[in-house]
Amino acid sequence: MVPFAEKHGLIVALHNSGNAKDADAIATPASFRTALALSKSFRLNLDIGNLTAANGEAVAFLQENHASVSHIQIKDRTRNGGGNEGFGDGDTPGADVLKLVKSKGLPVPVLVEYEYIGLGTPIEEVRKCLAFARSALA
């Protein structure tokens, strides 16, 4: 993939996993650095829920590495490989990440990832996710 991306001037966004026990996964800051070092064309599609599940620190990572992040997927998970939760119910510092992006003016798009099992319809649940984001940014 490296020669193709570099030859054609493409940016490749690598999506991180929440499985820190998998030696082949891009799940920890050390594995992020290893993967990103393969090519100047590689960036990280930073899934902060997965980073939290892998016991990473999303705010600290983003503060130090925002230039290597193509975009952020925001969802909520619990630590230690835990599952997906409604926004604000897990361990992921989603509100703090949103505040950091806003306060620092980081040029990083943030995407809502609805991946938990909610009680409402998908449309209702995505509206809850967006309300969480708007509240964090108010």
VMD Tcl script that builds the backbone (N, CA, C; Angstrom):
set m [mol new atoms 414]
animate dup $m
set s [atomselect $m all]
$s set {name element resname resid chain x y z} {
  {N N MET 1 A 0.809 -1.182 0.000}
  {CA C MET 1 A 0.000 0.000 0.000}
  {C C MET 1 A 0.870 1.270 0.000}
  {N N VAL 2 A 2.020 1.224 0.641}
  {CA C VAL 2 A 2.879 2.399 0.723}
  {C C VAL 2 A 3.273 2.898 -0.665}
  {N N PRO 3 A 3.819 2.044 -1.543}
  {CA C PRO 3 A 4.221 2.556 -2.869}
  {C C PRO 3 A 3.051 3.148 -3.653}
  {N N PHE 4 A 1.891 2.506 -3.583}
  {CA C PHE 4 A 0.722 2.992 -4.317}
  {C C PHE 4 A 0.288 4.361 -3.788}
  {N N ALA 5 A 0.174 4.491 -2.470}
  {CA C ALA 5 A -0.258 5.755 -1.868}
  {C C ALA 5 A 0.719 6.881 -2.213}
  {N N GLU 6 A 2.000 6.593 -2.108}
  {CA C GLU 6 A 2.994 7.627 -2.380}
  {C C GLU 6 A 3.063 7.975 -3.859}
  {N N LYS 7 A 2.959 6.978 -4.714}
  {CA C LYS 7 A 2.997 7.226 -6.159}
  {C C LYS 7 A 1.844 8.121 -6.606}
  {N N HIS 8 A 0.672 7.901 -6.029}
  {CA C HIS 8 A -0.522 8.626 -6.468}
  {C C HIS 8 A -0.898 9.795 -5.548}
  {N N GLY 9 A -0.067 10.079 -4.573}
  {CA C GLY 9 A -0.316 11.206 -3.686}
  {C C GLY 9 A -1.560 11.054 -2.822}
  {N N LEU 10 A -1.835 9.833 -2.409}
  {CA C LEU 10 A -3.029 9.554 -1.610}
  {C C LEU 10 A -2.718 9.568 -0.121}
  {N N ILE 11 A -3.663 10.019 0.649}
  {CA C ILE 11 A -3.594 9.907 2.100}
  {C C ILE 11 A -4.374 8.660 2.485}
  {N N VAL 12 A -3.773 7.806 3.278}
  {CA C VAL 12 A -4.410 6.578 3.753}
  {C C VAL 12 A -4.686 6.746 5.238}
  {N N ALA 13 A -5.954 6.639 5.615}
  {CA C ALA 13 A -6.350 6.777 7.017}
  {C C ALA 13 A -6.464 5.392 7.641}
  {N N LEU 14 A -5.604 5.119 8.598}
  {CA C LEU 14 A -5.581 3.827 9.284}
  {C C LEU 14 A -6.497 3.889 10.500}
  {N N HIS 15 A -7.415 2.942 10.593}
  {CA C HIS 15 A -8.396 2.916 11.681}
  {C C HIS 15 A -7.867 2.080 12.827}
  {N N ASN 16 A -7.872 2.654 14.024}
  {CA C ASN 16 A -7.353 1.922 15.184}
  {C C ASN 16 A -8.374 0.953 15.760}
  {N N SER 17 A -7.857 -0.073 16.378}
  {CA C SER 17 A -8.642 -1.135 17.000}
  {C C SER 17 A -8.733 -0.897 18.500}
  {N N GLY 18 A -9.681 -1.548 19.131}
  {CA C GLY 18 A -9.787 -1.501 20.581}
  {C C GLY 18 A -9.159 -2.694 21.259}
  {N N ASN 19 A -8.535 -3.573 20.458}
  {CA C ASN 19 A -7.973 -4.811 20.992}
  {C C ASN 19 A -6.470 -4.673 21.200}
  {N N ALA 20 A -6.076 -4.196 22.366}
  {CA C ALA 20 A -4.658 -3.988 22.661}
  {C C ALA 20 A -3.903 -5.301 22.832}
  {N N LYS 21 A -4.614 -6.415 22.969}
  {CA C LYS 21 A -3.959 -7.713 23.148}
  {C C LYS 21 A -3.498 -8.321 21.831}
  {N N ASP 22 A -4.028 -7.819 20.712}
  {CA C ASP 22 A -3.662 -8.322 19.387}
  {C C ASP 22 A -2.384 -7.623 18.930}
  {N N ALA 23 A -1.312 -8.381 18.846}
  {CA C ALA 23 A -0.007 -7.811 18.486}
  {C C ALA 23 A -0.007 -7.203 17.081}
  {N N ASP 24 A -0.921 -7.622 16.217}
  {CA C ASP 24 A -0.974 -7.108 14.853}
  {C C ASP 24 A -1.920 -5.919 14.697}
  {N N ALA 25 A -2.616 -5.563 15.749}
  {CA C ALA 25 A -3.598 -4.479 15.669}
  {C C ALA 25 A -2.933 -3.113 15.874}
  {N N ILE 26 A -3.527 -2.127 15.267}
  {CA C ILE 26 A -3.141 -0.741 15.523}
  {C C ILE 26 A -4.064 -0.296 16.652}
  {N N ALA 27 A -3.580 -0.439 17.890}
  {CA C ALA 27 A -4.451 -0.204 19.040}
  {C C ALA 27 A -3.831 0.672 20.124}
  {N N THR 28 A -2.530 0.787 20.148}
  {CA C THR 28 A -1.851 1.541 21.199}
  {C C THR 28 A -1.029 2.670 20.573}
  {N N PRO 29 A -0.705 3.680 21.346}
  {CA C PRO 29 A 0.141 4.747 20.784}
  {C C PRO 29 A 1.441 4.225 20.166}
  {N N ALA 30 A 2.034 3.188 20.738}
  {CA C ALA 30 A 3.263 2.627 20.152}
  {C C ALA 30 A 2.973 2.024 18.778}
  {N N SER 31 A 1.863 1.306 18.650}
  {CA C SER 31 A 1.535 0.721 17.339}
  {C C SER 31 A 1.111 1.803 16.351}
  {N N PHE 32 A 0.507 2.899 16.836}
  {CA C PHE 32 A 0.179 4.026 15.954}
  {C C PHE 32 A 1.469 4.572 15.344}
  {N N ARG 33 A 2.465 4.811 16.200}
  {CA C ARG 33 A 3.733 5.364 15.719}
  {C C ARG 33 A 4.390 4.432 14.698}
  {N N THR 34 A 4.349 3.127 14.969}
  {CA C THR 34 A 4.947 2.162 14.046}
  {C C THR 34 A 4.245 2.211 12.692}
  {N N ALA 35 A 2.928 2.208 12.705}
  {CA C ALA 35 A 2.159 2.220 11.453}
  {C C ALA 35 A 2.355 3.530 10.695}
  {N N LEU 36 A 2.313 4.645 11.407}
  {CA C LEU 36 A 2.460 5.946 10.753}
  {C C LEU 36 A 3.855 6.147 10.184}
  {N N ALA 37 A 4.844 5.512 10.776}
  {CA C ALA 37 A 6.227 5.643 10.300}
  {C C ALA 37 A 6.452 4.931 8.967}
  {N N LEU 38 A 5.517 4.090 8.554}
  {CA C LEU 38 A 5.678 3.362 7.297}
  {C C LEU 38 A 5.618 4.273 6.075}
  {N N SER 39 A 4.896 5.389 6.190}
  {CA C SER 39 A 4.751 6.273 5.032}
  {C C SER 39 A 4.330 7.665 5.468}
  {N N LYS 40 A 4.834 8.654 4.760}
  {CA C LYS 40 A 4.391 10.022 5.003}
  {C C LYS 40 A 2.953 10.226 4.530}
  {N N SER 41 A 2.410 9.258 3.802}
  {CA C SER 41 A 1.029 9.323 3.325}
  {C C SER 41 A 0.031 8.752 4.329}
  {N N PHE 42 A 0.508 8.156 5.403}
  {CA C PHE 42 A -0.385 7.524 6.370}
  {C C PHE 42 A -0.794 8.521 7.455}
  {N N ARG 43 A -2.067 8.474 7.792}
  {CA C ARG 43 A -2.638 9.238 8.897}
  {C C ARG 43 A -3.468 8.269 9.732}
  {N N LEU 44 A -3.960 8.759 10.840}
  {CA C LEU 44 A -4.764 7.929 11.719}
  {C C LEU 44 A -6.208 8.402 11.716}
  {N N ASN 45 A -7.111 7.478 11.449}
  {CA C ASN 45 A -8.536 7.676 11.647}
  {C C ASN 45 A -8.745 7.331 13.116}
  {N N LEU 46 A -8.669 8.327 13.984}
  {CA C LEU 46 A -8.640 8.096 15.422}
  {C C LEU 46 A -10.032 7.818 15.966}
  {N N ASP 47 A -10.261 6.568 16.309}
  {CA C ASP 47 A -11.507 6.144 16.943}
  {C C ASP 47 A -11.275 6.226 18.446}
  {N N ILE 48 A -11.819 7.287 19.078}
  {CA C ILE 48 A -11.518 7.503 20.491}
  {C C ILE 48 A -12.178 6.468 21.399}
  {N N GLY 49 A -13.258 5.853 20.947}
  {CA C GLY 49 A -13.863 4.761 21.718}
  {C C GLY 49 A -12.949 3.556 21.741}
  {N N ASN 50 A -12.408 3.207 20.581}
  {CA C ASN 50 A -11.477 2.081 20.519}
  {C C ASN 50 A -10.200 2.376 21.301}
  {N N LEU 51 A -9.722 3.610 21.218}
  {CA C LEU 51 A -8.523 3.976 21.972}
  {C C LEU 51 A -8.771 3.815 23.473}
  {N N THR 52 A -9.934 4.218 23.927}
  {CA C THR 52 A -10.284 4.065 25.341}
  {C C THR 52 A -10.386 2.592 25.714}
  {N N ALA 53 A -11.013 1.784 24.867}
  {CA C ALA 53 A -11.142 0.345 25.142}
  {C C ALA 53 A -9.770 -0.317 25.236}
  {N N ALA 54 A -8.793 0.222 24.506}
  {CA C ALA 54 A -7.415 -0.294 24.553}
  {C C ALA 54 A -6.612 0.387 25.666}
  {N N ASN 55 A -7.308 1.103 26.552}
  {CA C ASN 55 A -6.722 1.783 27.712}
  {C C ASN 55 A -5.800 2.941 27.354}
  {N N GLY 56 A -6.043 3.550 26.195}
  {CA C GLY 56 A -5.305 4.739 25.815}
  {C C GLY 56 A -5.982 5.993 26.334}
  {N N GLU 57 A -5.277 7.099 26.232}
  {CA C GLU 57 A -5.772 8.403 26.703}
  {C C GLU 57 A -5.998 9.299 25.490}
  {N N ALA 58 A -7.245 9.446 25.098}
  {CA C ALA 58 A -7.583 10.151 23.860}
  {C C ALA 58 A -7.159 11.613 23.863}
  {N N VAL 59 A -7.406 12.330 24.940}
  {CA C VAL 59 A -7.076 13.755 24.971}
  {C C VAL 59 A -5.570 13.955 24.858}
  {N N ALA 60 A -4.813 13.240 25.663}
  {CA C ALA 60 A -3.348 13.374 25.628}
  {C C ALA 60 A -2.800 12.983 24.261}
  {N N PHE 61 A -3.318 11.885 23.696}
  {CA C PHE 61 A -2.833 11.455 22.392}
  {C C PHE 61 A -3.117 12.526 21.340}
  {N N LEU 62 A -4.322 13.058 21.342}
  {CA C LEU 62 A -4.690 14.055 20.342}
  {C C LEU 62 A -3.877 15.338 20.511}
  {N N GLN 63 A -3.629 15.757 21.740}
  {CA C GLN 63 A -2.820 16.953 21.970}
  {C C GLN 63 A -1.432 16.796 21.353}
  {N N GLU 64 A -0.854 15.632 21.485}
  {CA C GLU 64 A 0.514 15.400 21.018}
  {C C GLU 64 A 0.610 15.025 19.546}
  {N N ASN 65 A -0.458 14.463 18.984}
  {CA C ASN 65 A -0.358 13.859 17.651}
  {C C ASN 65 A -1.412 14.338 16.658}
  {N N HIS 66 A -2.061 15.470 16.901}
  {CA C HIS 66 A -3.165 15.886 16.032}
  {C C HIS 66 A -2.742 16.044 14.577}
  {N N ALA 67 A -1.498 16.344 14.308}
  {CA C ALA 67 A -1.051 16.505 12.920}
  {C C ALA 67 A -1.075 15.189 12.153}
  {N N SER 68 A -1.071 14.077 12.866}
  {CA C SER 68 A -1.107 12.757 12.225}
  {C C SER 68 A -2.508 12.184 12.144}
  {N N VAL 69 A -3.508 12.939 12.579}
  {CA C VAL 69 A -4.895 12.458 12.611}
  {C C VAL 69 A -5.662 13.055 11.442}
  {N N SER 70 A -6.230 12.183 10.607}
  {CA C SER 70 A -7.020 12.663 9.465}
  {C C SER 70 A -8.420 13.054 9.900}
  {N N HIS 71 A -8.986 12.294 10.816}
  {CA C HIS 71 A -10.305 12.583 11.362}
  {C C HIS 71 A -10.510 11.762 12.629}
  {N N ILE 72 A -11.525 12.149 13.386}
  {CA C ILE 72 A -11.812 11.498 14.649}
  {C C ILE 72 A -13.195 10.883 14.574}
  {N N GLN 73 A -13.295 9.642 15.007}
  {CA C GLN 73 A -14.596 8.999 15.176}
  {C C GLN 73 A -14.897 9.036 16.662}
  {N N ILE 74 A -16.027 9.638 17.002}
  {CA C ILE 74 A -16.394 9.745 18.405}
  {C C ILE 74 A -17.510 8.746 18.712}
  {N N LYS 75 A -17.224 7.910 19.685}
  {CA C LYS 75 A -18.205 6.985 20.247}
  {C C LYS 75 A -17.766 6.748 21.677}
  {N N ASP 76 A -18.566 6.044 22.448}
  {CA C ASP 76 A -18.233 5.819 23.845}
  {C C ASP 76 A -18.096 4.321 24.103}
  {N N ARG 77 A -16.983 3.970 24.735}
  {CA C ARG 77 A -16.733 2.581 25.144}
  {C C ARG 77 A -16.179 2.583 26.558}
  {N N THR 78 A -16.135 1.419 27.149}
  {CA C THR 78 A -15.520 1.278 28.462}
  {C C THR 78 A -14.109 0.741 28.287}
  {N N ARG 79 A -13.296 0.959 29.302}
  {CA C ARG 79 A -11.899 0.529 29.276}
  {C C ARG 79 A -11.776 -0.995 29.299}
  {N N ASN 80 A -10.539 -1.459 29.130}
  {CA C ASN 80 A -10.208 -2.890 29.210}
  {C C ASN 80 A -10.984 -3.732 28.193}
  {N N GLY 81 A -11.116 -3.221 26.979}
  {CA C GLY 81 A -11.796 -3.971 25.924}
  {C C GLY 81 A -13.299 -3.978 26.059}
  {N N GLY 82 A -13.830 -3.076 26.857}
  {CA C GLY 82 A -15.274 -3.034 27.100}
  {C C GLY 82 A -16.081 -2.657 25.884}
  {N N GLY 83 A -17.372 -2.799 26.047}
  {CA C GLY 83 A -18.299 -2.606 24.938}
  {C C GLY 83 A -18.665 -1.164 24.672}
  {N N ASN 84 A -19.478 -1.007 23.644}
  {CA C ASN 84 A -19.993 0.293 23.253}
  {C C ASN 84 A -21.101 0.717 24.197}
  {N N GLU 85 A -21.139 1.999 24.498}
  {CA C GLU 85 A -22.124 2.564 25.415}
  {C C GLU 85 A -22.739 3.796 24.765}
  {N N GLY 86 A -23.875 4.210 25.290}
  {CA C GLY 86 A -24.450 5.473 24.863}
  {C C GLY 86 A -23.492 6.599 25.205}
  {N N PHE 87 A -23.514 7.665 24.437}
  {CA C PHE 87 A -22.601 8.785 24.666}
  {C C PHE 87 A -22.767 9.296 26.098}
  {N N GLY 88 A -21.640 9.375 26.810}
  {CA C GLY 88 A -21.646 9.831 28.179}
  {C C GLY 88 A -21.779 8.721 29.207}
  {N N ASP 89 A -22.022 7.494 28.775}
  {CA C ASP 89 A -22.216 6.380 29.702}
  {C C ASP 89 A -20.982 5.505 29.870}
  {N N GLY 90 A -19.999 5.633 28.988}
  {CA C GLY 90 A -18.782 4.822 29.073}
  {C C GLY 90 A -17.634 5.623 29.646}
  {N N ASP 91 A -16.422 5.181 29.337}
  {CA C ASP 91 A -15.206 5.807 29.864}
  {C C ASP 91 A -14.534 6.768 28.894}
  {N N THR 92 A -15.005 6.837 27.668}
  {CA C THR 92 A -14.375 7.673 26.648}
  {C C THR 92 A -14.621 9.152 26.935}
  {N N PRO 93 A -13.577 9.969 26.917}
  {CA C PRO 93 A -13.735 11.396 27.195}
  {C C PRO 93 A -14.187 12.179 25.961}
  {N N GLY 94 A -15.339 11.800 25.431}
  {CA C GLY 94 A -15.826 12.432 24.202}
  {C C GLY 94 A -15.991 13.931 24.319}
  {N N ALA 95 A -16.588 14.392 25.410}
  {CA C ALA 95 A -16.786 15.832 25.588}
  {C C ALA 95 A -15.448 16.554 25.655}
  {N N ASP 96 A -14.482 15.972 26.342}
  {CA C ASP 96 A -13.165 16.610 26.456}
  {C C ASP 96 A -12.449 16.672 25.112}
  {N N VAL 97 A -12.602 15.638 24.294}
  {CA C VAL 97 A -11.997 15.643 22.956}
  {C C VAL 97 A -12.637 16.734 22.105}
  {N N LEU 98 A -13.956 16.826 22.141}
  {CA C LEU 98 A -14.639 17.865 21.369}
  {C C LEU 98 A -14.207 19.256 21.820}
  {N N LYS 99 A -14.101 19.464 23.121}
  {CA C LYS 99 A -13.666 20.758 23.648}
  {C C LYS 99 A -12.243 21.082 23.208}
  {N N LEU 100 A -11.377 20.074 23.188}
  {CA C LEU 100 A -9.993 20.279 22.744}
  {C C LEU 100 A -9.947 20.690 21.275}
  {N N VAL 101 A -10.677 19.979 20.437}
  {CA C VAL 101 A -10.711 20.300 19.005}
  {C C VAL 101 A -11.186 21.735 18.806}
  {N N LYS 102 A -12.223 22.106 19.538}
  {CA C LYS 102 A -12.766 23.471 19.405}
  {C C LYS 102 A -11.800 24.515 19.955}
  {N N SER 103 A -11.308 24.315 21.172}
  {CA C SER 103 A -10.482 25.341 21.816}
  {C C SER 103 A -9.151 25.566 21.098}
  {N N LYS 104 A -8.582 24.507 20.541}
  {CA C LYS 104 A -7.295 24.624 19.839}
  {C C LYS 104 A -7.482 24.915 18.354}
  {N N GLY 105 A -8.733 24.896 17.889}
  {CA C GLY 105 A -8.987 25.137 16.471}
  {C C GLY 105 A -8.338 24.083 15.588}
  {N N LEU 106 A -8.332 22.841 16.067}
  {CA C LEU 106 A -7.678 21.771 15.299}
  {C C LEU 106 A -8.443 21.515 14.000}
  {N N PRO 107 A -7.736 21.457 12.888}
  {CA C PRO 107 A -8.394 21.216 11.601}
  {C C PRO 107 A -8.647 19.722 11.368}
  {N N VAL 108 A -9.377 19.115 12.296}
  {CA C VAL 108 A -9.626 17.677 12.256}
  {C C VAL 108 A -11.135 17.447 12.286}
  {N N PRO 109 A -11.719 16.894 11.234}
  {CA C PRO 109 A -13.154 16.594 11.261}
  {C C PRO 109 A -13.475 15.550 12.335}
  {N N VAL 110 A -14.627 15.704 12.964}
  {CA C VAL 110 A -15.092 14.759 13.974}
  {C C VAL 110 A -16.392 14.138 13.478}
  {N N LEU 111 A -16.427 12.816 13.445}
  {CA C LEU 111 A -17.594 12.080 12.965}
  {C C LEU 111 A -18.242 11.337 14.115}
  {N N VAL 112 A -19.563 11.393 14.201}
  {CA C VAL 112 A -20.295 10.618 15.197}
  {C C VAL 112 A -20.400 9.183 14.702}
  {N N GLU 113 A -20.031 8.252 15.569}
  {CA C GLU 113 A -20.167 6.833 15.245}
  {C C GLU 113 A -21.187 6.223 16.187}
  {N N TYR 114 A -22.348 5.923 15.662}
  {CA C TYR 114 A -23.410 5.294 16.456}
  {C C TYR 114 A -23.214 3.790 16.365}
  {N N GLU 115 A -22.728 3.191 17.440}
  {CA C GLU 115 A -22.404 1.769 17.411}
  {C C GLU 115 A -22.965 1.002 18.612}
  {N N TYR 116 A -23.610 1.681 19.526}
  {CA C TYR 116 A -24.186 1.002 20.684}
  {C C TYR 116 A -25.621 0.581 20.377}
  {N N ILE 117 A -26.164 -0.280 21.194}
  {CA C ILE 117 A -27.559 -0.697 21.039}
  {C C ILE 117 A -28.406 0.228 21.898}
  {N N GLY 118 A -29.153 1.070 21.253}
  {CA C GLY 118 A -29.978 2.034 21.971}
  {C C GLY 118 A -31.408 1.559 22.110}
  {N N LEU 119 A -32.160 2.274 22.916}
  {CA C LEU 119 A -33.567 1.925 23.127}
  {C C LEU 119 A -34.473 2.516 22.065}
  {N N GLY 120 A -33.992 3.557 21.398}
  {CA C GLY 120 A -34.787 4.210 20.369}
  {C C GLY 120 A -34.429 3.718 18.983}
  {N N THR 121 A -35.023 4.351 17.981}
  {CA C THR 121 A -34.683 4.044 16.597}
  {C C THR 121 A -33.274 4.587 16.327}
  {N N PRO 122 A -32.630 4.121 15.273}
  {CA C PRO 122 A -31.305 4.679 14.947}
  {C C PRO 122 A -31.338 6.204 14.797}
  {N N ILE 123 A -32.370 6.735 14.207}
  {CA C ILE 123 A -32.460 8.186 14.042}
  {C C ILE 123 A -32.545 8.866 15.404}
  {N N GLU 124 A -33.348 8.335 16.302}
  {CA C GLU 124 A -33.457 8.912 17.645}
  {C C GLU 124 A -32.121 8.840 18.387}
  {N N GLU 125 A -31.435 7.724 18.244}
  {CA C GLU 125 A -30.162 7.564 18.944}
  {C C GLU 125 A -29.076 8.482 18.388}
  {N N VAL 126 A -29.033 8.649 17.077}
  {CA C VAL 126 A -28.055 9.572 16.489}
  {C C VAL 126 A -28.359 10.998 16.939}
  {N N ARG 127 A -29.628 11.330 17.058}
  {CA C ARG 127 A -29.986 12.657 17.585}
  {C C ARG 127 A -29.461 12.831 19.007}
  {N N LYS 128 A -29.521 11.765 19.819}
  {CA C LYS 128 A -28.968 11.829 21.178}
  {C C LYS 128 A -27.453 12.054 21.124}
  {N N CYS 129 A -26.794 11.378 20.197}
  {CA C CYS 129 A -25.343 11.547 20.043}
  {C C CYS 129 A -25.017 12.992 19.672}
  {N N LEU 130 A -25.756 13.549 18.748}
  {CA C LEU 130 A -25.527 14.929 18.326}
  {C C LEU 130 A -25.835 15.909 19.457}
  {N N ALA 131 A -26.862 15.626 20.255}
  {CA C ALA 131 A -27.190 16.481 21.392}
  {C C ALA 131 A -26.038 16.450 22.409}
  {N N PHE 132 A -25.456 15.287 22.608}
  {CA C PHE 132 A -24.297 15.162 23.501}
  {C C PHE 132 A -23.154 16.053 22.993}
  {N N ALA 133 A -22.886 15.973 21.697}
  {CA C ALA 133 A -21.810 16.774 21.102}
  {C C ALA 133 A -22.100 18.264 21.212}
  {N N ARG 134 A -23.306 18.657 20.902}
  {CA C ARG 134 A -23.662 20.079 20.990}
  {C C ARG 134 A -23.535 20.578 22.442}
  {N N SER 135 A -23.973 19.773 23.372}
  {CA C SER 135 A -23.878 20.140 24.784}
  {C C SER 135 A -22.419 20.316 25.211}
  {N N ALA 136 A -21.568 19.418 24.746}
  {CA C ALA 136 A -20.138 19.497 25.086}
  {C C ALA 136 A -19.505 20.751 24.522}
  {N N LEU 137 A -19.989 21.213 23.398}
  {CA C LEU 137 A -19.405 22.373 22.728}
  {C C LEU 137 A -20.050 23.697 23.126}
  {N N ALA 138 A -21.118 23.629 23.913}
  {CA C ALA 138 A -21.856 24.854 24.307}
  {C C ALA 138 A -21.024 25.711 25.263}
}
mol reanalyze $m
mol bondsrecalc $m
mol representation Tube
mol addrep $m
